[in-house]
Amino acid sequence: MKNLLKLKVTNLLIPLLLISCQKEISTHEFSRPKSPKKINLSLDKNTKRIVIATTNNFNSAVSGVTDSTLAQSPMALGGADFLPTYLNILRKEYKNEVLLLDAGYLVNKKKNPVANKKTLKLFEMLGYDAVLLTENELLNLKESYGTTVPFVNSNIIELKKLEVTDHFGSRPFIIKEVNGVKVGIVGITSYKPELKGESEIAGLLFDDPVARLITMKRILKEKTDIIIALVHMETHCSSQESKNLKECPDNKEAFRKLIKRFPPNLVDIIIGGDSNYAAGFIEGIPVLQNYGHGKFLGQLDIYYDLNKKEIIKEHTKIHKPTKLCSRFFMVSQDCHIEADDVTKIKRVKDSRYQTDTAKFLGKTITPDLDIVKYLNATELKTN
């Protein structure tokens, strides 16, 4: 009887021992399933929060992307199915504090014109506050498409008029009032045109980015409380097929060189438009950029003191990008897995590839089928 009892105890302990010996795996990678901690700002009516939500390098990924890192468990990501859902949750959580921006390259020259037109329509429906106009949009979109996307660009000059271009209704700056704070949004691209083969941008001058930002600062100084610059840096990473490019030292160095040319207090925030991860403070300025391709949503929270008329820098929070998952792997509560992460792959495999409902800020993720149906049903002229 005593031996039988020992055997039962041993049988119970062995699984527990095996579990305890398993290597830890990364969990909640690029996911935020829990409700955010509430911050009480009512005690100080002069402190205003602004939640800046960002996308970049969307690349006409209106149909979303399938991550097949695990062939046995392919995962649908982003696009018109899931980006609207994540944005709706963010807006319901933070209400009038949200500012939605995109740092350009929203279309892809390799995609058919219908995909590019659907992307424009999706951006209109999602209610972006400003979208950077770059050489990519000028080269791959047609005026005949017609769009109400709020494009902004401050350094592409039409030589005939000696004015900032108004292609696709673009403006040199956009001013939005967010939670009582006046936000000026400007945009620059560092593109260097080819000598030939780019007739769509003939007659356009890509002016010095810093010189144009200084001009915008003079114009906006008395009109706004803070200035956000949407910036696309032309680097070697820009020309690569960079869906799986994790980091780009060249891109960060390009930001650093650009910012070092800034006079003091030129801009308050930079949103980058290349398709690699760059987030943090560069020369004291918060910079936010995610991997793009319609798979991620960036978030930057700032707090503004209405009395002192300045950002409370110590409270600035740069969130890791949120991956726009359709579902989560059960064992890790995320949908992100690297091809060389053998430990995590094994744990997912051992769980028989079980998945769970994806969540964002405590809310369940479901596809926005209404938007998908509308985009698929709408006749989109492309000539």
MARROBA-532753 format. One line per field, with one value per atom (N, C-alpha, C): atom name; x, y, z. Coordinates in steps of 0.2 Angstrom, whole numbers, plus 5000, padded with zeros to 4 digits. Atoms other than C-alpha are relative to their C-alpha. Last residue first. Example, Ala and Ser with C-alpha at 12.3 -4.5 7.8 and 13.67 -1.06 7.14 Angstrom:
2
atom <- [N:CA:C:N:CA:C]
X <- [4996:5068:4996:5004:5062:5004]
Y <- [4994:4995:5005:4994:4978:5006]
Z <- [4999:5036:5003:5000:5039:5000]
This chain:
383
atom <- [N:CA:C:N:CA:C:N:CA:C:N:CA:C:N:CA:C:N:CA:C:N:CA:C:N:CA:C:N:CA:C:N:CA:C:N:CA:C:N:CA:C:N:CA:C:N:CA:C:N:CA:C:N:CA:C:N:CA:C:N:CA:C:N:CA:C:N:CA:C:N:CA:C:N:CA:C:N:CA:C:N:CA:C:N:CA:C:N:CA:C:N:CA:C:N:CA:C:N:CA:C:N:CA:C:N:CA:C:N:CA:C:N:CA:C:N:CA:C:N:CA:C:N:CA:C:N:CA:C:N:CA:C:N:CA:C:N:CA:C:N:CA:C:N:CA:C:N:CA:C:N:CA:C:N:CA:C:N:CA:C:N:CA:C:N:CA:C:N:CA:C:N:CA:C:N:CA:C:N:CA:C:N:CA:C:N:CA:C:N:CA:C:N:CA:C:N:CA:C:N:CA:C:N:CA:C:N:CA:C:N:CA:C:N:CA:C:N:CA:C:N:CA:C:N:CA:C:N:CA:C:N:CA:C:N:CA:C:N:CA:C:N:CA:C:N:CA:C:N:CA:C:N:CA:C:N:CA:C:N:CA:C:N:CA:C:N:CA:C:N:CA:C:N:CA:C:N:CA:C:N:CA:C:N:CA:C:N:CA:C:N:CA:C:N:CA:C:N:CA:C:N:CA:C:N:CA:C:N:CA:C:N:CA:C:N:CA:C:N:CA:C:N:CA:C:N:CA:C:N:CA:C:N:CA:C:N:CA:C:N:CA:C:N:CA:C:N:CA:C:N:CA:C:N:CA:C:N:CA:C:N:CA:C:N:CA:C:N:CA:C:N:CA:C:N:CA:C:N:CA:C:N:CA:C:N:CA:C:N:CA:C:N:CA:C:N:CA:C:N:CA:C:N:CA:C:N:CA:C:N:CA:C:N:CA:C:N:CA:C:N:CA:C:N:CA:C:N:CA:C:N:CA:C:N:CA:C:N:CA:C:N:CA:C:N:CA:C:N:CA:C:N:CA:C:N:CA:C:N:CA:C:N:CA:C:N:CA:C:N:CA:C:N:CA:C:N:CA:C:N:CA:C:N:CA:C:N:CA:C:N:CA:C:N:CA:C:N:CA:C:N:CA:C:N:CA:C:N:CA:C:N:CA:C:N:CA:C:N:CA:C:N:CA:C:N:CA:C:N:CA:C:N:CA:C:N:CA:C:N:CA:C:N:CA:C:N:CA:C:N:CA:C:N:CA:C:N:CA:C:N:CA:C:N:CA:C:N:CA:C:N:CA:C:N:CA:C:N:CA:C:N:CA:C:N:CA:C:N:CA:C:N:CA:C:N:CA:C:N:CA:C:N:CA:C:N:CA:C:N:CA:C:N:CA:C:N:CA:C:N:CA:C:N:CA:C:N:CA:C:N:CA:C:N:CA:C:N:CA:C:N:CA:C:N:CA:C:N:CA:C:N:CA:C:N:CA:C:N:CA:C:N:CA:C:N:CA:C:N:CA:C:N:CA:C:N:CA:C:N:CA:C:N:CA:C:N:CA:C:N:CA:C:N:CA:C:N:CA:C:N:CA:C:N:CA:C:N:CA:C:N:CA:C:N:CA:C:N:CA:C:N:CA:C:N:CA:C:N:CA:C:N:CA:C:N:CA:C:N:CA:C:N:CA:C:N:CA:C:N:CA:C:N:CA:C:N:CA:C:N:CA:C:N:CA:C:N:CA:C:N:CA:C:N:CA:C:N:CA:C:N:CA:C:N:CA:C:N:CA:C:N:CA:C:N:CA:C:N:CA:C:N:CA:C:N:CA:C:N:CA:C:N:CA:C:N:CA:C:N:CA:C:N:CA:C:N:CA:C:N:CA:C:N:CA:C:N:CA:C:N:CA:C:N:CA:C:N:CA:C:N:CA:C:N:CA:C:N:CA:C:N:CA:C:N:CA:C:N:CA:C:N:CA:C:N:CA:C:N:CA:C:N:CA:C:N:CA:C:N:CA:C:N:CA:C:N:CA:C:N:CA:C:N:CA:C:N:CA:C:N:CA:C:N:CA:C:N:CA:C:N:CA:C:N:CA:C:N:CA:C:N:CA:C:N:CA:C:N:CA:C:N:CA:C:N:CA:C:N:CA:C:N:CA:C:N:CA:C:N:CA:C:N:CA:C:N:CA:C:N:CA:C:N:CA:C:N:CA:C:N:CA:C:N:CA:C:N:CA:C:N:CA:C:N:CA:C:N:CA:C:N:CA:C:N:CA:C:N:CA:C:N:CA:C:N:CA:C:N:CA:C:N:CA:C:N:CA:C:N:CA:C:N:CA:C:N:CA:C:N:CA:C:N:CA:C:N:CA:C:N:CA:C:N:CA:C:N:CA:C:N:CA:C:N:CA:C:N:CA:C:N:CA:C:N:CA:C:N:CA:C:N:CA:C:N:CA:C:N:CA:C:N:CA:C:N:CA:C:N:CA:C:N:CA:C:N:CA:C:N:CA:C:N:CA:C:N:CA:C:N:CA:C:N:CA:C:N:CA:C:N:CA:C:N:CA:C:N:CA:C:N:CA:C:N:CA:C:N:CA:C:N:CA:C:N:CA:C:N:CA:C:N:CA:C:N:CA:C:N:CA:C:N:CA:C:N:CA:C:N:CA:C:N:CA:C:N:CA:C:N:CA:C:N:CA:C:N:CA:C:N:CA:C:N:CA:C:N:CA:C:N:CA:C:N:CA:C:N:CA:C:N:CA:C:N:CA:C:N:CA:C:N:CA:C:N:CA:C:N:CA:C:N:CA:C:N:CA:C:N:CA:C:N:CA:C:N:CA:C:N:CA:C:N:CA:C:N:CA:C:N:CA:C:N:CA:C:N:CA:C:N:CA:C:N:CA:C:N:CA:C:N:CA:C:N:CA:C:N:CA:C:N:CA:C:N:CA:C:N:CA:C:N:CA:C:N:CA:C:N:CA:C:N:CA:C:N:CA:C:N:CA:C:N:CA:C:N:CA:C]
X <- [4997:4961:5001:4993:4959:5003:4998:4940:5008:4994:4936:5003:4996:4919:5005:5000:4914:5004:5006:4910:5000:5000:4927:4994:4994:4930:5000:5000:4913:5005:5005:4914:4999:4997:4931:4995:4995:4924:5003:5004:4909:5004:5003:4919:4996:5005:4929:4998:4999:4938:4995:5004:4936:5001:4998:4949:4995:5000:4942:5001:5006:4945:5002:5006:4956:4994:5002:4968:4994:4996:4970:4997:5003:4965:5004:4995:4968:4996:5002:4957:5005:5005:4967:4998:5000:4978:4994:5007:4983:5001:5002:4998:4993:5003:4999:4997:5007:5005:4995:5002:5021:4993:5001:5022:4998:5006:5020:4998:5006:5033:4993:5001:5045:4994:5003:5043:4999:5008:5046:4997:5003:5063:4992:5002:5068:4997:5002:5067:4998:4994:5076:4999:4999:5060:5006:4994:5055:5002:4995:5037:5006:4994:5024:5005:5000:5006:5007:4999:5004:5000:5004:4998:5002:4996:5013:4996:4995:5006:5004:5002:4990:5005:4997:4997:4998:4994:4986:5002:5000:4973:5007:5007:4970:4998:5002:4985:4993:5007:4989:4998:5001:5006:4992:5005:5007:4999:5005:5023:4995:4998:5032:4994:5002:5025:5003:5000:5034:4999:5000:5029:5000:5001:5032:5001:5006:5030:4999:4999:5047:4995:4996:5045:5001:4997:5031:5004:5001:5027:5004:4994:5027:4998:5000:5015:5006:4993:5019:5001:4997:5001:5007:5003:4994:5002:5001:5006:4997:4998:5006:4997:5004:5007:5002:4997:5013:4995:5005:5008:5005:4996:5016:4996:5003:5008:5005:4995:5013:4996:5003:5001:5005:4998:5009:4996:5000:5005:5001:5007:5000:5000:5003:5017:4993:5004:5025:4997:4997:5040:4995:5001:5037:5002:5001:5043:5000:5004:5043:4999:5001:5055:4997:5003:5055:4999:5007:5067:4997:5005:5081:4993:4999:5095:4995:4994:5087:5001:4999:5074:5007:4996:5067:5001:5004:5059:5005:4996:5066:4996:5001:5060:5005:4997:5060:4999:5004:5049:5005:4997:5054:4997:5004:5041:5004:4996:5047:4996:5003:5036:5003:4999:5046:4997:5001:5040:5002:5000:5044:5000:5006:5050:5000:5003:5062:4994:5007:5066:4996:5004:5084:4993:4999:5091:4996:5006:5090:5003:5000:5106:4994:4994:5109:5000:5002:5091:5006:5005:5096:4998:4997:5112:4995:4995:5103:5003:5004:5088:5005:5002:5101:4995:4995:5110:4998:4999:5094:5005:5006:5090:5001:5000:5108:4994:4995:5107:5001:4996:5092:5004:4996:5084:5003:5002:5071:5003:4994:5071:4998:4997:5058:5006:5005:5047:5002:4998:5062:4994:5006:5063:5000:5000:5077:4993:5000:5076:5000:5007:5071:5000:5005:5085:4993:5000:5098:4995:4994:5092:5000:4998:5079:5007:4993:5072:5002:4998:5053:5007:4994:5048:5002:5000:5032:5005:4997:5036:4999:4998:5025:5002:4999:5024:5003:4995:5017:5001:4996:5007:5006:5001:5001:5004:5006:4997:4999:5006:5010:4994:4998:5025:4995:5005:5016:5002:5007:5023:4996:5002:5040:4993:4999:5042:4998:5006:5036:5000:5005:5051:4993:4999:5063:4994:5002:5056:5000:5008:5058:4997:5002:5077:4992:4999:5079:4998:5005:5071:5001:4996:5082:4995:4996:5070:5003:5000:5064:5005:4993:5061:4999:5001:5046:5007:5002:5046:4999:4997:5046:4998:4997:5039:5004:5006:5027:5003:5004:5040:4995:5004:5052:4996:5004:5062:4995:5005:5077:4995:4999:5089:4995:4995:5083:5000:5003:5075:5005:4996:5084:4998:4999:5071:5005:4993:5074:5001:4997:5055:5007:4994:5047:5002:4998:5030:5006:4996:5022:5003:4997:5009:5003:4998:5004:5004:4995:4995:5001:5000:4984:5007:4993:4981:5000:4998:4963:5007:5001:4961:5002:5001:4967:5000:5000:4966:4998:5005:4973:4999:5001:4983:4994:5007:4989:5000:5001:5005:4992:4994:5011:5000:4999:4995:5007:4995:4992:5000:5002:4976:5004:5005:4981:4998:5002:4996:4995:5007:4996:4997:5004:5015:4993:5000:5024:4994:5004:5025:5001:4996:5037:4996:5004:5023:5004:5003:5033:4996:4996:5045:4996:5002:5032:5004:5002:5041:4998:5001:5041:4997:4994:5047:5000:4997:5032:5006:4993:5021:5002:4996:5004:5007:4993:4990:5004:4997:4973:5008:4994:4966:5003:5000:4951:5005:5000:4954:5000:5004:4952:5000:5003:4959:4995:5007:4961:4997:5004:4976:4992:5002:4985:4995:5007:4995:4999:5004:5012:4992:4998:5025:4995:5000:5018:5001:5007:5013:5000:5003:5031:4993:4999:5039:4996:4993:5031:5000:4999:5015:5007:4994:5014:5000:4996:4997:5005:4995:4987:5004:4999:4972:5005:4994:4967:5000:5000:4949:5007:4997:4949:5000:5005:4937:5002:5006:4948:4995:4997:4963:4995:4999:4953:5002:5007:4948:5000:5002:4966:4993:4996:4971:4998:5003:4957:5004:5006:4964:4997:4998:4982:4993:4997:4975:5001:5006:4965:5002:5003:4981:4993:5005:4989:4997:5007:5003:4996:5000:5022:4993:5000:5021:5000:4994:5016:5000:5001:5005:5006:5006:5005:4998:4999:5023:4994:4999:5020:5001:4994:5022:5002:4996:5004:5006:4996:4995:5003:4998:4980:5004:4998:4978:5003:4996:4969:5001:4993:4964:5004:4998:4946:5007:5005:4942:5003:4997:4956:4996:4996:4949:5002:5005:4935:5004:5004:4948:4995:4996:4961:4996:4999:4947:5004:5006:4942:5000:5001:4960:4993:4996:4962:5000:5002:4947:5004:5006:4950:4998:4998:4968:4994:4999:4960:5003:5004:4951:5002:5007:4957:4996:5004:4975:4993:5000:4983:4995:4998:4988:4998:5002:4982:5002:5004:4992:4999:4999:4998:4995:5005:4998:5001:5006:5006:4995:5005:5017:4994:5002:5024:4995:4994:5033:4999:5000:5018:5007:4993:5013:5000:5000:4998:5007:4994:4997:4999:4997:4982:5006:5003:4971:5003:5007:4974:4997:5001:4993:4992:5006:4995:4998:4999:5012:4994:5006:5007:5001:4998:5025:4994:4995:5020:5001:4999:5006:5006:4997:5004:5001:5000:4993:5003:4998:4998:5000:4998:4989:5001:5001:4988:5003:4997:4986:4999:5004:4982:5004:4996:4988:4996:4996:4980:5005:5004:4965:5005:4996:4977:4997:4998:4967:5004:5005:4957:5003:4998:4972:4995:5004:4970:5003:4996:4979:4995:5003:4970:5005:5001:4981:4997:4994:4979:4998:5003:4967:5006:5003:4977:4998:5007:4980:4997:5002:4995:4993:5008:5004:4999:5004:5021:4993:4996:5028:4996:5003:5016:5005:5007:5027:4998:5002:5045:4992:5001:5049:4997:5005:5056:5000:4997:5065:4995:5001:5056:5003:4993:5063:5000:4995:5048:5007:5002:5036:5005:4998:5046:4998:4993:5046:5002:4998:5027:5007:5002:5025:5001:4996:5036:4997:4994:5028:5004:5002:5011:5005:5003:5018:4997:4995:5029:4997:4997:5015:5005:5005:5005:5003:5000:5021:4995:4994:5024:5000:5000:5006:5006:5005:5007:4999:4997:5023:4996:4996:5014:5004:5004:5000:5004]
Y <- [4996:5272:5007:4999:5262:5004:4999:5262:5002:4995:5254:5001:5000:5245:5006:4994:5242:5000:4998:5225:5006:5005:5219:5001:4999:5235:4995:4993:5235:5000:5001:5216:5006:5005:5219:4999:4996:5234:4996:4995:5224:5004:5003:5209:5005:4995:5218:4998:4996:5203:5004:5003:5198:5004:4999:5202:4996:5006:5201:5003:5001:5216:4995:5004:5217:4998:4996:5230:4997:4994:5219:5005:4994:5201:5006:4994:5186:5006:4993:5171:5005:4997:5155:5007:4993:5143:5003:4997:5126:5007:4993:5121:5003:5002:5103:5006:4998:5111:4998:5004:5102:5001:5006:5111:4995:4999:5128:4993:4999:5123:5000:5006:5117:5000:5004:5133:4993:4998:5143:4996:5001:5134:5001:5007:5134:4998:5001:5152:4993:5003:5153:4999:5006:5156:4996:5000:5169:4993:5005:5168:5001:4999:5181:4995:5003:5177:5001:4995:5181:4996:4994:5173:5005:4993:5162:5006:5000:5144:5007:5001:5146:5001:5006:5154:4999:5001:5169:4993:5004:5173:5000:5002:5186:4995:5008:5195:4999:5000:5214:4992:5004:5214:4999:5005:5229:4996:5001:5239:4994:5005:5241:5000:5007:5256:4996:5003:5273:4993:5007:5282:4997:5003:5300:4993:5004:5304:4997:5006:5310:4996:5005:5322:4994:5003:5332:4994:5007:5341:4998:5004:5360:4993:5001:5374:4996:4999:5377:5000:4994:5380:5001:4994:5367:5007:4995:5354:5006:4993:5340:5005:4996:5322:5007:4994:5310:5004:4996:5292:5006:4995:5284:5004:4995:5269:5004:4997:5259:5004:4993:5247:5002:4997:5232:5007:5005:5220:5002:5001:5231:4995:5006:5229:4999:4999:5240:4994:5004:5235:5001:5007:5250:4996:5004:5267:4993:5006:5279:4998:5002:5293:4993:5006:5303:4998:5000:5317:4993:4997:5319:5000:4993:5317:5003:4999:5300:5008:4993:5294:5001:4998:5277:5007:4996:5267:5002:4994:5261:5003:4998:5244:5006:5004:5241:5004:5006:5246:4996:5006:5264:4994:5004:5278:4995:5002:5286:4996:5007:5296:4998:5003:5310:4993:5007:5320:4998:5004:5337:4993:5004:5347:4996:5000:5361:4996:5000:5363:5001:5002:5367:5001:4995:5369:4997:4996:5352:5006:4994:5346:5005:4996:5332:5007:4997:5326:5005:4995:5322:5004:4994:5313:5005:4996:5303:5006:4996:5298:5004:4995:5292:5005:4996:5282:5006:4996:5274:5005:4996:5269:5004:4994:5263:5004:4995:5252:5006:4997:5243:5006:4993:5231:5002:4999:5216:5007:4996:5215:5002:5003:5201:5003:5003:5210:4997:5000:5220:4998:5004:5217:4999:5007:5230:4997:5003:5248:4992:4998:5256:4997:5004:5247:5001:5006:5256:4995:5004:5272:4994:5005:5285:4997:5000:5292:4995:5006:5295:5001:5000:5307:4993:5007:5312:5000:5001:5327:4993:5007:5331:5000:5001:5349:4992:5005:5354:4999:5002:5368:4996:5007:5375:5000:5003:5392:4993:4997:5403:4997:4999:5392:5003:5003:5385:5002:4999:5396:4998:4993:5398:5001:4998:5379:5008:5003:5375:5003:4996:5386:4998:4993:5377:5005:5001:5360:5007:5000:5365:5000:4994:5369:5001:4996:5353:5007:5001:5343:5004:5003:5350:5000:4995:5352:4997:5003:5337:5005:4999:5348:4997:4999:5343:5000:4993:5347:5000:4995:5328:5007:4995:5317:5006:4997:5307:5005:4994:5306:5003:4998:5295:5006:5006:5285:5002:5001:5297:4994:4996:5305:4999:5003:5296:5005:5003:5307:4997:4997:5309:4997:5003:5305:5004:4998:5313:4997:5006:5314:5002:4999:5327:4993:5006:5329:5001:4999:5341:4994:5006:5339:5002:4999:5353:4994:5004:5348:5002:4999:5360:4997:4998:5353:5000:4993:5352:5003:5000:5333:5007:5007:5333:5001:4999:5349:4993:5004:5345:5002:4999:5356:4997:5001:5350:5001:5002:5355:4999:4999:5358:4998:4993:5351:5000:5000:5336:5008:4995:5337:5001:5004:5322:5004:5006:5333:4996:5002:5349:4994:5003:5352:4999:5007:5365:4996:5001:5381:4992:4998:5388:4999:4996:5387:5003:4995:5380:5005:4994:5372:5005:4999:5362:5006:4993:5359:4999:5001:5343:5006:4999:5348:4998:4993:5350:5002:5000:5335:5007:4994:5331:4999:5000:5319:5006:4993:5319:5000:5001:5304:5006:4995:5311:4999:5003:5302:5006:4996:5303:4997:5005:5289:5004:5002:5301:4996:4995:5309:4998:4996:5293:5005:4999:5283:5005:5006:5274:5001:5005:5287:4995:4996:5301:4996:4998:5289:5004:5006:5282:5001:5002:5299:4994:5001:5303:4999:5001:5310:4999:4997:5307:4999:5005:5303:5003:4998:5314:4994:4993:5312:5003:4998:5295:5008:4994:5291:5003:5001:5272:5007:5003:5274:5000:4995:5285:4998:4994:5274:5005:5002:5259:5006:5001:5268:4998:4993:5273:5000:4998:5254:5008:5002:5249:5002:4996:5260:4998:4993:5252:5004:5001:5234:5007:5001:5239:4999:4993:5246:4999:4997:5229:5006:5002:5227:5003:5007:5228:4998:5000:5247:4994:5004:5246:4999:5005:5258:4997:5004:5266:4995:5006:5272:4995:5001:5285:4993:4997:5289:4999:5005:5286:5004:4998:5295:4994:5006:5292:5003:4996:5305:4994:5004:5297:5005:4999:5307:4998:4995:5309:5002:4995:5292:5005:4994:5282:5006:5000:5265:5007:5001:5266:5001:4994:5273:5000:4995:5259:5007:5001:5246:5006:4999:5253:4999:4993:5254:5002:4997:5236:5007:5002:5231:5003:4996:5242:4998:4993:5234:5004:4999:5217:5006:5004:5212:5002:4997:5227:4995:4999:5221:5003:4993:5214:5001:4994:5196:5006:4994:5178:5007:4995:5165:5006:4994:5148:5005:4995:5134:5007:5004:5118:5005:5003:5128:4997:5007:5137:4998:5002:5153:4993:5007:5154:4997:5001:5172:4992:5006:5176:4998:5004:5194:4994:5003:5206:4996:5007:5209:4996:4999:5228:4993:5007:5225:5000:5002:5240:4993:5004:5243:4996:5004:5249:4995:5005:5256:4995:4998:5265:4994:5006:5264:5003:4999:5275:4994:5007:5278:5001:5000:5294:4993:5007:5294:5000:5002:5312:4993:5006:5315:5000:5003:5332:4995:5005:5339:4997:4997:5356:4995:4998:5348:5003:4994:5340:5001:4996:5328:5007:4995:5322:5005:4993:5314:5005:4995:5297:5007:4995:5284:5006:4993:5268:5005:4997:5253:5007:4995:5246:5002:4993:5231:5004:4998:5215:5007:5003:5207:5003:4996:5219:4997:5000:5209:5003:4996:5212:4999:4997:5197:5004:4993:5193:5004:4999:5178:5007:4993:5174:4999:4997:5156:5007:4995:5149:5002:4993:5133:5005:4998:5117:5007:5001:5110:5003:4995:5116:5000:4994:5107:5005:4999:5091:5007:4999:5092:5001:4993:5095:5001:4995:5080:5007:5000:5069:5005:4996:5074:5001:4993:5067:5005:4998:5050:5007:4999:5050:5002:4994:5053:5002:4994:5039:5007:5000:5027:5006:4997:5032:5001:4993:5028:5004:4997:5011:5007:4999:5008:5002:4994:5012:5001:4994:5000:5006]
Z <- [5006:4673:5002:5000:4689:4995:5007:4692:5001:4999:4709:4993:5007:4708:5001:5003:4727:4993:5004:4732:4996:5005:4738:4995:5005:4747:4995:5004:4755:4995:5005:4760:4996:5006:4768:4995:5004:4778:4994:5003:4784:4995:5006:4788:4996:5002:4801:4993:5006:4808:4998:5005:4826:4994:5007:4840:4996:5005:4858:4993:5004:4870:4995:4996:4885:4996:4995:4877:5004:5000:4862:5005:4996:4862:4999:5000:4850:5004:5002:4854:5001:4995:4857:4996:5001:4846:5005:4998:4849:5000:5004:4838:5002:5005:4846:4996:4998:4862:4994:4994:4859:5002:5003:4842:5005:5003:4851:4997:4996:4863:4997:4997:4850:5005:5005:4840:5003:5000:4856:4994:4994:4859:5000:5000:4841:5006:4993:4839:5001:4997:4822:5008:5003:4812:5003:5005:4823:4998:4999:4831:4995:5003:4834:5001:5006:4836:4997:5005:4855:4993:5000:4870:4996:4999:4872:5000:4995:4875:5001:4994:4866:5005:4998:4850:5008:4997:4847:5001:4994:4834:5004:5001:4820:5006:5000:4825:4999:5001:4821:4999:5006:4829:4999:4999:4841:4994:5005:4840:5002:5006:4856:4995:4999:4866:4994:5006:4867:5000:5000:4883:4992:5007:4886:5000:5000:4905:4993:4996:4908:4999:5003:4893:5004:4994:4900:4998:4999:4883:5007:5002:4884:5002:5007:4886:4998:5002:4904:4993:4996:4909:4997:5003:4896:5003:4995:4901:4997:5002:4887:5006:4996:4890:5000:4998:4876:5005:4995:4872:5002:4996:4857:5004:4995:4848:5004:4995:4833:5005:4998:4824:5005:4994:4814:5001:4995:4800:5007:4998:4786:5006:5004:4778:5002:5006:4791:4997:5005:4803:4993:4999:4815:4993:5006:4817:5001:5000:4832:4992:5007:4836:5000:5001:4852:4993:5003:4851:5000:4995:4864:4997:4998:4851:5004:5003:4846:5000:5001:4858:4997:4995:4855:5000:4995:4841:5006:4997:4825:5005:4993:4818:5002:4994:4800:5006:4998:4785:5004:5004:4782:5004:5005:4786:4997:5005:4803:4995:5001:4815:4993:5006:4823:4999:5001:4838:4993:4994:4845:5000:5000:4830:5007:5007:4828:5000:4999:4847:4993:4994:4845:4999:4995:4827:5006:4997:4818:5004:5003:4809:5002:4998:4822:4996:4994:4818:5003:5001:4800:5006:5004:4805:4998:4996:4818:4997:4996:4807:5004:5004:4794:5004:5001:4807:4996:4994:4812:5000:4999:4794:5007:5005:4791:5001:4997:4807:4996:5005:4799:5003:4999:4810:4994:4993:4808:5002:4998:4789:5007:4994:4786:5003:4996:4774:5006:4992:4768:5004:4999:4749:5007:4999:4749:5000:5007:4741:5001:5004:4757:4994:4998:4767:4996:5004:4757:5002:4998:4764:4996:5005:4759:5002:5001:4775:4994:5003:4776:4998:5004:4789:4997:5003:4797:4995:5007:4808:4997:5002:4823:4993:5008:4829:5000:5002:4846:4993:4994:4853:4999:4998:4836:5007:5001:4828:5003:4996:4834:4999:4993:4829:5004:4995:4814:5007:5001:4800:5006:5000:4807:4999:4993:4811:5000:4997:4793:5007:5003:4786:5003:4997:4798:4997:4993:4792:5004:5000:4774:5007:5002:4777:5000:4995:4786:4999:4995:4772:5006:4994:4758:5006:4997:4743:5007:4993:4733:5004:4996:4717:5007:4993:4705:5003:4998:4687:5007:5004:4682:5002:4995:4696:4996:4996:4685:5005:5002:4672:5004:4995:4682:4998:4999:4669:5005:5005:4669:5002:5006:4680:4995:5005:4696:4994:5007:4709:4996:5005:4727:4993:5007:4740:4996:5002:4758:4993:5003:4761:4998:5005:4772:4998:5003:4781:4996:5006:4793:4998:5003:4807:4993:5006:4819:4997:5003:4834:4993:5007:4844:4998:5002:4861:4993:4997:4869:4998:4992:4868:5002:4997:4850:5007:4993:4839:5003:4996:4822:5007:4992:4811:5002:4997:4794:5007:4993:4785:5001:4997:4767:5007:4997:4760:5003:4995:4748:5002:4994:4738:5006:4996:4727:5006:5003:4721:5005:4997:4730:4996:5005:4728:5004:4998:4739:4996:4994:4729:5002:4994:4716:5007:4995:4704:5005:5004:4689:5004:5003:4700:4996:5007:4710:4997:5003:4727:4993:5007:4737:4997:5003:4755:4992:4999:4766:4996:5002:4762:5000:4998:4769:4997:5001:4762:5002:4998:4770:4999:4996:4760:5002:4995:4751:5006:4993:4735:5005:4996:4716:5007:4995:4706:5004:5002:4691:5005:4998:4700:4998:5005:4697:5003:5000:4710:4994:5001:4708:5001:5006:4705:4999:5006:4716:4994:5002:4730:4993:5002:4730:4998:5007:4729:4998:5002:4746:4992:5007:4753:4998:5003:4772:4992:5004:4778:4996:5005:4791:4997:4999:4802:4995:4998:4796:5001:4997:4796:5002:4993:4794:5003:4995:4779:5007:4999:4769:5006:4996:4773:5001:4993:4766:5005:4998:4750:5008:4999:4747:5003:4994:4750:5001:4994:4738:5006:4999:4725:5006:4998:4727:5001:4994:4726:5003:4995:4711:5007:4999:4702:5005:5006:4703:5002:5000:4716:4994:5003:4711:5001:5008:4713:4997:5003:4731:4993:5006:4740:4998:4998:4758:4994:5003:4756:5001:5007:4769:4997:5002:4787:4993:5004:4793:4996:5005:4807:4996:5005:4818:4994:5006:4833:4996:5005:4848:4994:5000:4863:4995:5004:4859:5001:5003:4864:4996:4998:4873:4997:4994:4875:5002:4995:4861:5007:5000:4849:5006:4997:4853:5001:4993:4851:5003:4997:4834:5008:5000:4828:5004:4995:4832:5001:4993:4823:5005:4997:4808:5007:4998:4806:5003:4993:4807:5002:4995:4791:5007:4999:4780:5005:5005:4782:5002:5003:4797:4995:4997:4800:4996:5004:4796:5004:4996:4804:4996:5003:4797:5003:4997:4809:4997:4997:4802:5003:5006:4790:5003:4998:4806:4994:4996:4799:5002:5001:4787:5003:4997:4792:5000:4997:4780:5002:5001:4776:5003:4995:4774:4998:4999:4759:5006:4998:4760:5001:4996:4761:5002:5003:4748:5003:5006:4754:4997:5001:4771:4994:5005:4773:5000:5005:4789:4995:5004:4803:4995:5006:4818:4996:5003:4833:4993:5007:4843:4998:5002:4860:4992:5008:4866:4999:5003:4885:4993:5006:4892:4997:5003:4909:4995:5005:4914:4996:5006:4922:4995:5003:4935:4993:4994:4947:4997:4998:4932:5006:5002:4924:5003:4998:4933:4998:4998:4923:5002:5000:4921:5003:4993:4918:4999:4997:4901:5007:5000:4898:5003:4994:4894:5000:4999:4877:5006:4994:4872:5002:4998:4859:5006:5005:4850:5001:5004:4860:4995:5002:4873:4996:5001:4878:4999:5000:4876:4999:5006:4881:5000:5000:4897:4992:5001:4895:5000:5007:4901:5000:5003:4918:4993:4997:4928:4996:5001:4916:5002:5007:4917:4998:5000:4936:4992:4997:4936:4999:5005:4924:5003:5007:4935:4995:5000:4952:4993:5000:4949:5000:5006:4944:4999:5005:4959:4993:4999:4971:4994:5002:4963:5001:5008:4964:4998:5002:4983:4992:4998:4987:4997:5005:4978:5001:5007:4988:4995:4999:5005:4993:5000:5000:5000]
